Amino acid sequence: MAKQKKSDTMILNYIWIGFILLSFLIACGQFFITGNTQIFTDIIQSAFGSAKNGFEISLGLTGVLSLWLGIMKIGEKGGVIALFSRIVAPFFTKILPDIPKDHPALGSIFMNVSANMLGLDNAATPMGLKAMKELQEINPDKETASNPMIMFLVLNTAGLCLIPISIMVYRAQLGAVNPADVFLPIVIATFIAAVTGLITVAIYQKINLFQRTIMGTLLGLGTFIAGLIYVLSQLDKEQIAQYSSFAANFLLLSIIVSFVTMALFKKVNVYDTFIEGAKEGFQVAIGIIPYLIAILVAIGMFRASGAMTLLTDGISYAIALTGLNTDFVEALPTAFMKPLSGSGARGMMVDAMTLHGADSFVGRLSCIIQGSTDTTFYILAVYFGSVNIKNTRYALAAGLIADFVGITAAILLGYLFFH
């Protein structure tokens, strides 16, 4: 058991070292075989650029974190978070049995999951970091990820999203005739990934998923998604984009107003409470910087060395030998990058649509893959890093299993809908 625990602790360490060593070895191969002397410059520039990008992302998060942690603090003192905790307690206490029934972390987790489902990334991250901080307060081993932390993180990496607004916006900008035509396959793929993540962690933690509350919730959510798909399939692309954007932003504004109203009703000093929460947001943003820079630098070097291209070409060759269709291989860079870097995967998606066309099979498939899961390594680094967790146990393995199933589902759905 101790040996396994040590092995889990070192996973990210080995992956990080592996990225850097592989980048150097592949660059040396290019130098000696093709005489490419520029490759070393490209890798170093990518490393420095990624470090700068990591800092700028963290800096950009400062304002958003301060805003949302300030709002969350208002909700906490106004009693709204406690109310949310009671509402979601029947389900979350079943899959998160180690969290006390009325603990505020349940409300923060619910808010985070809801924001992810609506595609509100800027709102989801601060709420998720707030939840991690609250989970750390009840964590008996402050350097080791607790069971609730892992379940919460894996549900995040699965990235259940019902309204992929940002992807539809990119498709519209790149000239897609119907920017919303990837909506249905994205919703199906991300739901499959989320259920896979839940099942995987439940197996690790020996949670019985056949309890009435859990099964009822999953069946209810599945029914809701099916109904949503049916309703939206009756609308044209402009109406889908319009209603999706309206629903997301209306709900977000409603949350802010309800938090402030409840706090006012309870005679809370709303302004001072917001400032108190905003200060926490600033500290969290500062704490994220080293973790984010570390992972982005390694990924940037790996990409600049040409390792990603070699991997894609090798897979294409191997699949061609089996006689299977290889049209999906051109979209795999998005799949490979998705667990590693959200911005990198977004860049791969845009590159695929630019190169092949937004309405091409590869362009559409890249979008479905982009929306099927979230960024496992980024979430692992940022969320665990924010509370100084060093032993992540099986969180990475469970997250990658959800990613693999979600991406596989995305590829199959791409063929089903568009090939």
C-alpha positions in Angstrom: 0.0 0.0 0.0 2.8 2.4 0.9 4.6 1.5 -2.3 1.5 2.2 -4.3 1.0 5.5 -2.5 4.5 6.6 -3.3 4.1 5.6 -6.9 0.9 7.7 -7.3 2.7 10.7 -5.7 5.5 10.5 -8.3 3.2 10.2 -11.4 3.2 13.9 -12.3 6.9 14.1 -11.5 7.7 11.4 -14.0 5.4 12.8 -16.6 6.9 16.3 -16.3 10.5 14.9 -16.6 9.4 12.7 -19.5 8.1 15.7 -21.4 11.3 17.5 -21.1 13.6 14.6 -21.8 11.6 13.4 -24.8 11.6 17.0 -26.2 15.4 17.1 -25.9 16.0 13.6 -27.4 13.6 14.3 -30.3 15.3 17.6 -30.9 18.7 15.9 -31.0 17.4 13.4 -33.4 16.2 16.2 -35.7 19.6 17.8 -35.5 21.7 14.8 -36.2 19.4 13.3 -38.9 18.2 16.4 -40.7 20.7 19.0 -39.6 17.9 21.2 -38.1 19.6 23.6 -35.8 16.6 25.8 -35.4 14.8 23.2 -33.3 16.7 24.0 -30.1 15.8 27.7 -30.5 12.2 26.8 -31.1 12.1 24.7 -27.9 13.7 27.3 -25.7 11.5 30.1 -27.1 8.5 27.8 -26.5 9.6 27.3 -22.9 10.0 31.0 -22.2 6.8 31.7 -24.0 4.9 29.1 -22.0 6.3 30.5 -18.8 5.1 33.9 -19.7 1.8 32.5 -20.8 1.4 30.7 -17.5 2.0 33.9 -15.6 -0.4 35.9 -17.8 -3.1 33.3 -17.4 -2.7 33.4 -13.6 -2.6 37.2 -13.7 -5.8 37.2 -15.9 -7.4 34.9 -13.4 -6.8 37.3 -10.5 -9.6 39.6 -11.4 -12.1 36.8 -12.1 -11.0 34.9 -9.0 -11.4 38.0 -6.8 -14.8 38.7 -8.3 -16.2 35.2 -7.9 -14.7 34.4 -4.5 -16.1 37.8 -3.4 -19.5 36.8 -4.6 -19.2 33.3 -3.1 -18.3 34.9 0.3 -21.5 36.9 0.1 -23.4 33.8 -0.7 -21.8 32.0 2.2 -22.6 34.7 4.8 -26.1 35.2 3.3 -26.9 31.6 3.7 -27.4 30.8 0.0 -24.5 28.3 -0.1 -25.9 26.5 2.9 -29.3 26.3 1.1 -27.6 24.9 -2.0 -25.8 22.4 0.3 -29.2 21.1 1.6 -30.7 20.9 -1.9 -27.8 18.8 -3.4 -27.1 16.9 -0.2 -29.2 13.8 -1.0 -27.1 13.1 -4.2 -23.6 14.5 -3.2 -23.6 12.9 0.2 -24.0 9.5 -1.5 -21.1 10.0 -3.9 -19.1 12.1 -1.4 -19.9 10.3 1.9 -16.9 11.8 3.7 -18.3 15.3 3.6 -20.5 16.3 6.5 -24.2 16.7 5.4 -24.5 20.5 5.8 -20.9 21.4 5.0 -20.6 24.5 2.7 -18.3 22.6 0.3 -21.4 20.8 -1.0 -22.8 24.2 -2.1 -19.6 25.3 -3.7 -19.3 21.9 -5.6 -22.8 22.3 -6.9 -22.1 25.8 -8.1 -18.9 24.7 -9.8 -20.6 21.8 -11.6 -23.5 24.0 -12.6 -21.1 26.6 -14.1 -19.3 23.9 -16.0 -22.5 22.6 -17.4 -23.4 26.0 -18.7 -19.9 26.5 -20.3 -19.1 29.3 -17.9 -15.4 28.6 -17.4 -14.5 31.9 -15.8 -17.2 31.3 -13.1 -16.4 27.6 -12.7 -12.8 27.9 -11.8 -13.1 30.3 -8.8 -16.0 28.2 -7.5 -14.0 25.0 -7.9 -11.0 26.5 -6.0 -13.4 27.6 -3.3 -14.7 24.1 -3.0 -11.1 22.7 -2.9 -10.2 25.0 0.0 -13.3 23.9 1.9 -12.5 20.3 1.3 -9.0 20.8 2.5 -10.4 22.1 5.8 -11.9 18.6 6.5 -9.0 16.7 4.9 -7.2 14.7 7.7 -3.9 14.5 5.7 -3.2 18.0 4.3 -0.6 16.8 1.7 -2.7 13.9 0.4 -5.8 14.2 -1.8 -8.9 13.0 0.1 -11.6 10.8 -1.5 -14.1 13.8 -1.9 -11.3 15.9 -3.5 -10.6 13.1 -6.1 -14.3 12.6 -6.9 -14.8 16.3 -7.3 -11.7 16.7 -9.4 -12.5 13.8 -11.7 -16.1 15.2 -12.3 -14.4 18.4 -13.3 -12.0 16.7 -15.7 -14.9 14.9 -17.3 -16.2 18.4 -18.1 -19.9 17.9 -18.3 -21.1 20.8 -20.5 -24.7 21.3 -21.8 -24.1 24.6 -23.5 -20.7 24.8 -25.4 -21.0 28.5 -26.2 -17.3 29.2 -26.8 -16.9 26.4 -29.4 -19.9 27.6 -31.3 -18.4 31.1 -31.3 -15.2 29.9 -32.7 -17.0 28.0 -35.4 -19.0 31.1 -36.4 -15.8 33.2 -36.6 -14.2 30.6 -38.9 -17.1 30.6 -41.3 -19.2 27.5 -40.3 -22.5 27.5 -42.1 -24.2 26.1 -39.0 -21.9 26.8 -35.9 -24.3 24.9 -33.6 -24.3 21.6 -35.6 -21.8 20.1 -33.2 -24.0 20.8 -30.2 -25.7 17.5 -29.9 -22.6 15.2 -30.3 -20.8 17.4 -27.7 -23.5 17.0 -25.2 -23.7 13.3 -25.6 -19.9 12.8 -25.5 -19.4 15.0 -22.4 -22.3 13.1 -20.6 -20.6 9.8 -21.4 -17.3 11.1 -20.1 -18.9 12.4 -16.8 -20.7 9.1 -16.1 -17.4 7.2 -16.8 -15.5 9.4 -14.4 -18.2 8.9 -11.7 -18.1 5.1 -12.2 -14.3 4.9 -12.2 -13.9 6.8 -8.9 -16.8 4.9 -7.4 -15.0 1.6 -8.1 -11.8 3.0 -6.5 -13.7 4.2 -3.5 -16.1 1.3 -3.3 -19.2 3.5 -3.6 -22.4 1.7 -4.4 -23.9 3.5 -7.4 -27.1 1.4 -7.4 -28.6 3.4 -4.6 -32.0 4.9 -5.3 -30.9 8.5 -5.0 -27.9 8.1 -7.3 -29.7 6.1 -9.9 -32.7 8.5 -9.8 -30.4 11.5 -10.2 -28.5 10.0 -13.1 -31.7 8.9 -14.9 -33.2 12.3 -14.3 -30.2 14.1 -15.7 -30.2 11.7 -18.7 -33.8 12.4 -19.3 -33.3 16.2 -19.0 -30.4 16.0 -21.5 -32.5 13.9 -23.9 -35.4 16.5 -23.6 -33.0 19.4 -24.1 -31.5 17.7 -27.2 -35.0 17.2 -28.6 -36.1 20.8 -28.0 -32.9 22.3 -29.4 -33.1 20.0 -32.4 -36.3 21.8 -33.4 -34.6 25.2 -33.5 -32.4 26.7 -36.1 -28.8 27.6 -35.5 -29.5 31.3 -34.7 -32.1 30.4 -32.1 -29.9 27.8 -30.5 -27.0 30.3 -30.1 -29.4 33.0 -28.9 -31.2 30.9 -26.3 -28.1 29.2 -25.0 -26.3 32.6 -24.5 -29.4 34.1 -22.8 -29.9 31.1 -20.5 -26.3 31.1 -19.3 -25.9 34.8 -18.7 -29.4 35.2 -17.2 -28.7 32.4 -14.7 -25.3 33.8 -13.9 -26.7 37.3 -13.2 -29.6 35.7 -11.2 -27.0 34.0 -9.0 -25.2 37.3 -8.2 -28.5 39.1 -7.5 -29.9 36.3 -5.3 -26.6 36.2 -3.3 -26.7 39.9 -2.7 -30.4 40.0 -1.9 -30.2 37.1 0.6 -27.2 38.8 2.3 -29.1 42.1 2.5 -32.1 40.3 4.0 -29.8 38.8 6.7 -28.3 42.3 7.3 -24.8 41.3 6.2 -22.4 44.1 5.2 -22.3 43.1 1.6 -19.5 45.3 0.5 -17.1 44.3 3.3 -17.9 40.7 2.7 -17.1 41.0 -1.0 -13.8 42.6 -0.2 -13.0 39.8 2.3 -13.6 37.1 -0.4 -11.9 39.1 -3.1 -8.7 39.2 -1.0 -8.8 35.4 -0.9 -9.1 35.3 -4.7 -5.9 37.3 -5.0 -4.0 35.0 -2.8 -5.3 31.9 -4.6 -4.2 33.4 -8.0 -0.7 34.0 -6.7 -0.4 30.5 -5.4 -1.4 29.0 -8.7 1.4 30.6 -10.7 4.3 28.1 -10.1 2.1 25.0 -10.7 0.7 26.5 -13.9 4.1 27.6 -15.3 5.6 24.1 -14.6 2.9 22.2 -16.6 2.7 24.7 -19.5 6.5 24.9 -20.0 6.7 21.1 -20.2 3.8 20.9 -22.7 5.2 23.8 -24.8 8.6 22.1 -25.1 7.0 18.8 -26.0 4.9 20.4 -28.8 7.8 22.6 -30.1 10.1 19.6 -30.4 7.8 17.9 -32.9 7.0 15.1 -30.6 3.2 15.7 -31.1 3.6 15.5 -34.8 5.6 12.2 -34.6 2.9 10.7 -32.4 0.1 11.6 -34.7 2.0 10.3 -37.8 2.8 7.1 -36.0 -0.8 6.5 -35.0 -2.0 7.2 -38.6 0.4 4.7 -40.0 -0.6 2.0 -37.4 -4.3 2.5 -38.1 -3.8 2.4 -41.8 -2.1 -1.0 -41.5 -5.4 -2.3 -40.0 -7.4 -1.2 -42.9 -9.5 1.2 -40.8 -10.5 4.7 -41.8 -7.8 7.2 -40.8 -9.8 10.4 -41.5 -10.1 11.1 -37.7 -6.3 11.1 -37.2 -5.9 14.8 -38.3 -8.1 15.7 -35.3 -6.1 13.8 -32.8 -3.7 16.7 -31.9 -6.7 18.3 -30.2 -7.4 15.0 -28.4 -3.8 14.7 -27.3 -3.6 18.3 -26.1 -7.0 18.4 -24.4 -5.9 16.6 -21.2 -2.7 18.7 -21.1 -3.6 22.3 -22.0 -7.0 24.0 -22.6 -5.5 26.8 -24.6 -3.3 24.4 -26.5 -6.3 22.2 -27.4 -8.2 25.3 -28.3 -5.4 26.3 -30.6 -5.3 22.8 -32.2 -9.1 23.0 -32.8 -8.8 26.4 -34.4 -5.8 25.2 -36.5 -7.8 22.2 -37.7 -10.8 24.3 -38.7 -8.4 26.8 -40.4 -6.5 24.2 -42.3 -9.4 21.8 -43.3 -12.4 24.1 -43.0 -14.9 24.7 -40.2 -17.5 22.4 -41.9 -15.0 19.7 -42.8 -15.1 16.3 -41.0 -11.8 17.1 -39.2 -12.9 20.6 -38.3 -16.2 19.4 -36.8 -14.5 16.4 -35.0 -11.9 18.7 -33.4 -14.8 20.7 -32.0 -16.5 17.7 -30.6 -13.3 16.5 -29.0 -12.7 19.9 -27.6 -16.1 19.9 -25.9 -16.1 16.2 -24.8 -13.8 16.6 -21.7 -11.9 19.2 -19.7 -8.2 19.7 -19.2 -7.1 17.0 -16.7 -3.5 18.1 -16.1 -4.4 21.8 -15.9 -7.1 21.0 -13.3 -4.9 18.7 -11.4 -2.1 21.3 -11.2 -4.3 24.3 -10.4 -6.8 22.7 -8.0 -4.5 20.5 -6.0 -1.8 23.2 -6.2 -4.1 25.8 -4.7 -4.3 23.7 -1.5 -0.7 22.3 -1.6 -1.7 18.7 -2.2 1.4 16.6 -3.1 0.0 13.1 -3.2 -2.7 13.0 -5.8 -3.3 9.2 -5.4 -5.3 7.8 -8.3 -6.9 11.2 -9.4 -4.8 11.4 -12.6 -5.5 7.8 -13.6 -9.3 8.2 -13.1 -9.3 11.5 -14.9 -7.5 10.1 -17.9 -9.9 7.2 -18.1 -12.8 9.6 -18.3 -10.9 11.6 -20.9 -10.1 8.5 -23.0 -13.8 7.3 -23.0 -15.1 10.8 -23.7 -12.7 11.4 -26.6 -13.4 7.9 -28.0 -17.1 8.7 -27.8 -16.5 12.0 -29.6 -14.7 10.3 -32.4 -17.5 7.7 -32.9 -20.1 10.4 -32.7 -18.2 12.5 -35.3 -18.4 9.5 -37.7 -22.1 9.0 -36.8 -23.1 12.6 -37.3 -20.8 14.0 -40.0 -18.9 11.2 -41.9 
